[in-house]
């Protein structure tokens, strides 16, 4: 008997390595808005709380609301057309998802990424293995609020007590706690194992196979 019936996955840094495409769109936005570009490592640190926060962290301190909005709009327009250029699943992800499907475990993606991009990337890479995808929208508070997770659970017909959340940041740990579920933290994403340990992560997976072992109990 499986330990969980349902798995909710974060997207960026968990299922997909999206960092290069995110950085490219950030720097397109910075250049168009007349701001200095950001390094890959800076963008890695800025990711986790959604696009609005990503752009707020990327623009110089003291940027006006007008210039911030312009940079945000440049980013979203560019990313909509370029979110799949350099993005792909991490090692072992496809095999892990196929095994979860074989075991009859329900899966969903919940991400602070813009909803259209979450759904487009799910359709591109995981259409056959992930049943639901929920991204940032005006009507639902972002993670670490639990609302997006509950939205996915409703779509799947699952309950929080039978679900585990899988993510790569402190935001994901907070989200799982707020939603009343366990969390598996993955060390291959946008935060290191040492950082995850510092956040108090109890289950840390270094490979996709480790995630399966935690789920199977």
Steps between C-alpha positions, in 0.01 A plus 500: 500500500636841399579759765317766295225495236582840351815700424506875438814621323656842477617566142808725473800332660303185578366343179652737245829686479359835390783720624661586165169605342402701808836678503475573127157660542609691811795646312289580197270695734790672677655604170172633357432692822851646509617310808817293561479132413498228766725195529372144489572460871311818586195376309529163677478678837213724386273213385239341726234756581353559154572729206398823672754441777761375251482827307482710817824334616659539157444873449728743687401604848286812493352431156170682448175307469471617140843366403443179697173443314674556168767244588234252616312539172818456295576181692157343465478573127847357436456197725168411338683453170824356638421288806598174327822594322746353752261337749475127561439237769770414751657153487259222591187717515321342205566151632385598850173646372431194286555278803263709712238468228555124487450482878171690471624807688338829398728792414475875450726799451457809719731788413532873559588530131236676286208264440524499118865395519431228759232347281707536181801329658286222649346441157842507335681265735256314726165479322485122543610481863378809692125545537472861623700823476440816704698821457489863605166668432317806628236302691727278714772603749849379415706252697584477786126553549334157463220612266665384177568159653138468611390596148706214357374256764140590413572431135654164585238405758765452770545604863802673654558221750570247225724734299870591499645818353830488307703817448846656506475816714404637840179627338403140425565392857280783626231416246487136607481599866222751431307238303534239776710250307846345498776641281781336305773752415719438194865604499552531123300821455540865592611442862787283627469206740670713768244777451213250518641355821522855636131547423422191707421258218428153639499300175761595241528319164823514301355306205159432348536143625527636855165675452340168404648330805350763731162470330499123519589519869 
